[in-house]
Amino acid sequence: MVMRVLVLTLASLVVSGSIDTAYPWSQEGVRLFMEKAIRSLDKPLKQFYEDREVELVETASDPSLFPPRLIFEVDRLEPFPFVDLPTDRARAVRKYGEEAIEESGDLPWRLIESYNALIEAHRQSDFEAVLTHSAEIAHYVGAMYVPVNVSKDGDGEPTGQHGLRERFDSRLLEVYATKIDVDTPTAFFLDYPEDYAVSIPRRSYIWVDNLLYFDYLSRLGVKSYDRFYYEGMWLRAEPLLEQLLGGAALDTGSFWYTAWVAARRPELPKK
């Protein structure tokens, strides 16, 4: 029965249309790493987010609230290891130009803006805005932890592997979500949150070639991107997938915690 369900699920994925690119992962992936992000916190912040977890995850998973191209193809702007990325959008525009940023994406600067907005929301005790900006942070961090989102070659077009982004960050995870085991991290204070934000793509980018290779190996000997392909991809990519989701959880929780501390730990309402 389990195999029958798996086959039917994979069949429906193969024939289904494109998954909206506004998701940093599938909805199940967003739920999973945000759940771990909340567990990474101490009280009272942990309790505040736990009480609002459903609303928070729904907001972070709503594609209508975010730009349609949630990518940051950083290798269009800088050579690896990307140590000269500006931490300010205005400086980035002066350095690269609006057109280049529009082509590459702007996730780190969106993250920094949402982080600063979260601090202000805490200071104003505007807890609806706190939830909104917390969801934005999760969404942008999550998107940057999808390696295929941070390289111009990530979707596999140059190597004839078009569609890798959708296969990896959405379809693979949807099929195997119940088997994913992500450790609960411990959020920490970010001394330099802006610098940390622009460092996230580097930690994700180093896995692009690995994913392209996993995809290539999994496609060998199969007729299409069928259940045999996904079984092979899962066997190869499971540890990396869990590591990336754990990283997204850690960084999301750390940005939430750092914003609250930067706002001088305002009292949080009980639900």
Wavefront OBJ file of the C-alpha trace (Angstrom):
o trace
v 0.000 0.000 0.000
v 2.844 2.433 0.859
v 4.517 1.787 -2.511
v 1.196 2.283 -4.302
v 0.712 5.662 -2.623
v 4.288 6.647 -3.516
v 3.796 5.669 -7.160
v 0.532 7.593 -7.405
v 2.082 10.646 -5.778
v 5.041 10.632 -8.128
v 2.778 10.129 -11.134
v 0.708 13.127 -10.183
v 3.878 15.206 -9.788
v 5.207 14.227 -13.204
v 2.060 15.333 -14.998
v 1.319 18.365 -12.853
v 2.118 21.906 -13.880
v 4.997 24.013 -12.686
v 5.103 24.719 -8.967
v 4.995 28.407 -8.122
v 8.516 29.765 -7.860
v 7.500 31.958 -4.907
v 8.004 28.989 -2.590
v 11.517 28.708 -1.174
v 10.668 25.021 -0.665
v 7.395 23.178 -1.006
v 4.808 24.142 1.592
v 5.761 21.057 3.570
v 9.389 22.159 3.542
v 8.485 25.655 4.738
v 6.440 24.161 7.572
v 9.245 21.810 8.538
v 12.083 24.327 8.769
v 9.910 26.996 10.400
v 8.796 24.510 13.043
v 12.463 23.869 13.822
v 13.199 27.618 13.795
v 10.563 28.153 16.476
v 11.928 25.261 18.551
v 15.389 26.856 18.342
v 14.257 29.743 20.559
v 13.982 30.185 24.318
v 10.978 31.560 26.154
v 9.297 34.027 25.959
v 10.081 34.366 22.251
v 9.529 30.671 21.656
v 6.084 30.804 23.273
v 5.101 33.858 21.220
v 5.896 32.096 17.957
v 4.491 28.730 19.049
v 1.137 30.346 19.796
v 1.048 31.793 16.278
v 2.770 29.017 14.360
v -0.115 28.180 12.011
v -0.591 31.811 10.990
v 3.144 32.325 10.596
v 3.621 29.293 8.346
v 0.564 30.203 6.246
v 1.941 33.703 5.680
v 5.417 32.470 4.767
v 3.875 29.971 2.334
v 1.541 32.412 0.569
v 3.020 33.137 -2.892
v 0.780 36.169 -3.391
v 2.703 38.027 -0.671
v 6.136 37.708 -2.257
v 7.861 38.514 -5.562
v 7.461 35.850 -8.273
v 11.242 35.401 -8.794
v 12.690 34.462 -5.438
v 16.228 33.808 -6.591
v 19.636 35.279 -5.987
v 21.963 34.196 -8.770
v 24.959 35.619 -6.985
v 27.494 34.440 -9.580
v 26.032 37.014 -11.968
v 27.355 39.724 -9.651
v 30.552 38.409 -8.052
v 32.995 35.499 -8.408
v 33.032 32.880 -5.665
v 33.453 33.242 -2.650
v 31.386 36.450 -2.968
v 33.211 38.319 -0.206
v 32.523 41.770 -1.644
v 28.729 41.724 -1.644
v 27.404 45.030 -0.246
v 25.241 44.820 2.859
v 23.073 47.731 1.759
v 20.690 47.820 -1.215
v 21.655 51.382 -2.182
v 25.335 50.440 -2.305
v 24.478 47.320 -4.280
v 22.610 49.404 -6.852
v 25.545 51.795 -7.148
v 27.967 48.900 -7.575
v 26.032 46.636 -9.968
v 23.193 48.759 -11.357
v 19.443 48.176 -11.155
v 19.362 46.032 -14.280
v 21.970 43.584 -12.985
v 20.194 43.227 -9.639
v 16.874 42.718 -11.376
v 18.450 39.879 -13.352
v 20.257 38.246 -10.420
v 17.615 38.746 -7.741
v 17.930 40.609 -4.458
v 17.199 38.177 -1.617
v 19.959 39.249 0.844
v 18.869 42.880 0.708
v 15.208 41.925 1.100
v 16.219 39.893 4.148
v 18.117 42.835 5.656
v 15.161 45.156 5.070
v 12.746 42.700 6.704
v 15.107 42.258 9.651
v 15.256 46.040 10.230
v 11.475 46.243 9.875
v 11.103 43.477 12.462
v 13.189 45.443 14.966
v 10.973 48.485 14.451
v 7.792 46.408 14.766
v 9.010 45.097 18.133
v 9.844 48.636 19.275
v 6.341 49.822 18.333
v 4.693 46.743 19.891
v 3.013 46.149 16.542
v 2.742 42.392 16.815
v 0.823 41.904 13.593
v 3.788 43.514 11.831
v 6.118 41.319 13.900
v 4.440 38.238 12.423
v 4.505 39.663 8.902
v 8.200 40.522 8.968
v 9.074 37.261 10.731
v 7.384 35.371 7.887
v 9.301 37.458 5.344
v 12.590 36.599 7.022
v 11.753 32.884 6.955
v 10.753 33.089 3.313
v 13.920 34.857 2.173
v 16.265 32.747 4.294
v 14.562 29.595 3.063
v 14.878 30.642 -0.555
v 18.619 31.209 -0.193
v 19.082 27.754 1.312
v 17.939 26.185 -1.952
v 21.296 25.892 -3.777
v 19.737 25.984 -7.224
v 18.309 29.428 -6.369
v 21.732 31.039 -5.934
v 23.449 30.222 -9.231
v 22.766 31.120 -12.835
v 23.426 27.463 -13.648
v 21.260 26.158 -10.820
v 18.206 25.218 -12.857
v 20.375 22.990 -15.037
v 19.825 24.712 -18.372
v 23.536 24.946 -19.382
v 23.954 21.203 -18.835
v 20.642 20.074 -20.288
v 19.112 19.462 -16.842
v 16.381 22.076 -17.025
v 13.865 21.927 -14.197
v 16.254 20.869 -11.432
v 14.995 23.687 -9.221
v 11.460 22.330 -9.229
v 12.527 18.703 -8.923
v 14.774 19.341 -5.925
v 13.129 21.993 -3.778
v 9.516 20.993 -4.365
v 8.782 17.605 -5.853
v 11.464 15.575 -4.086
v 10.565 17.061 -0.750
v 6.826 16.599 -1.223
v 7.260 12.891 -1.866
v 9.717 12.202 0.971
v 8.668 14.820 3.532
v 7.679 12.245 6.143
v 11.160 10.691 6.011
v 13.102 13.905 6.551
v 14.837 14.182 9.918
v 16.111 17.673 10.734
v 17.878 18.348 14.029
v 16.551 21.189 16.169
v 19.193 23.958 16.237
v 19.813 26.563 18.927
v 19.335 30.140 17.745
v 22.154 32.557 18.497
v 22.691 36.303 18.510
v 24.057 37.659 15.233
v 26.761 40.235 15.971
v 26.705 41.508 12.393
v 23.324 40.534 10.903
v 23.830 42.412 7.637
v 27.141 40.651 6.979
v 25.569 37.367 7.965
v 22.699 37.879 5.518
v 24.995 38.282 2.519
v 27.026 35.245 3.615
v 24.097 32.838 3.324
v 24.347 32.434 -0.481
v 27.961 31.311 -0.117
v 26.993 28.448 2.172
v 24.318 27.360 -0.275
v 26.258 27.898 -3.506
v 28.936 25.323 -2.687
v 26.358 22.537 -3.204
v 25.208 23.500 -6.704
v 27.643 21.202 -8.534
v 26.792 18.344 -6.185
v 23.094 18.674 -6.944
v 23.712 18.816 -10.675
v 25.755 15.619 -10.361
v 23.128 13.894 -8.204
v 20.502 14.827 -10.780
v 22.664 13.494 -13.633
v 23.284 10.170 -11.881
v 19.644 9.739 -10.936
v 18.560 10.247 -14.545
v 20.874 7.549 -15.922
v 19.019 4.472 -17.112
v 15.501 5.817 -16.524
v 13.064 6.917 -19.210
v 11.783 10.055 -17.510
v 11.681 11.851 -14.215
v 9.642 9.007 -12.765
v 9.614 7.274 -9.386
v 12.924 5.567 -10.159
v 14.560 8.948 -10.737
v 13.176 10.322 -7.470
v 14.193 7.231 -5.539
v 17.754 7.663 -6.819
v 17.749 11.394 -6.105
v 16.489 10.810 -2.574
v 19.208 8.255 -1.822
v 21.875 10.733 -2.945
v 20.472 14.027 -1.699
v 18.803 13.143 1.614
v 21.718 14.191 3.899
v 22.177 17.457 2.013
v 18.459 18.202 2.043
v 18.322 17.766 5.802
v 21.436 19.907 6.266
v 19.986 22.738 4.181
v 16.644 22.705 5.987
v 18.503 22.714 9.299
v 20.543 25.710 8.160
v 17.392 27.571 7.141
v 15.861 26.836 10.547
v 18.947 28.011 12.439
v 19.323 31.251 10.516
v 15.610 32.073 10.623
v 15.480 31.595 14.393
v 18.686 33.584 14.842
v 17.372 36.568 12.858
v 14.142 36.512 14.886
v 16.050 36.358 18.152
v 18.569 39.035 17.168
v 15.807 41.459 16.118
v 14.031 40.995 19.456
v 17.254 41.603 21.409
v 18.105 44.624 19.233
v 14.683 46.061 20.126
v 15.631 45.657 23.846
v 13.566 42.535 24.494
v 10.100 44.095 24.583
v 7.398 42.241 26.502
v 5.527 39.866 24.230
v 1.779 39.321 24.379
v 0.269 36.014 25.393
v -2.334 34.605 23.073
l 1 2 3 4 5 6 7 8 9 10 11 12 13 14 15 16 17 18 19 20 21 22 23 24 25 26 27 28 29 30 31 32 33 34 35 36 37 38 39 40 41 42 43 44 45 46 47 48 49 50 51 52 53 54 55 56 57 58 59 60 61 62 63 64 65 66 67 68 69 70 71 72 73 74 75 76 77 78 79 80 81 82 83 84 85 86 87 88 89 90 91 92 93 94 95 96 97 98 99 100 101 102 103 104 105 106 107 108 109 110 111 112 113 114 115 116 117 118 119 120 121 122 123 124 125 126 127 128 129 130 131 132 133 134 135 136 137 138 139 140 141 142 143 144 145 146 147 148 149 150 151 152 153 154 155 156 157 158 159 160 161 162 163 164 165 166 167 168 169 170 171 172 173 174 175 176 177 178 179 180 181 182 183 184 185 186 187 188 189 190 191 192 193 194 195 196 197 198 199 200 201 202 203 204 205 206 207 208 209 210 211 212 213 214 215 216 217 218 219 220 221 222 223 224 225 226 227 228 229 230 231 232 233 234 235 236 237 238 239 240 241 242 243 244 245 246 247 248 249 250 251 252 253 254 255 256 257 258 259 260 261 262 263 264 265 266 267 268 269 270 271
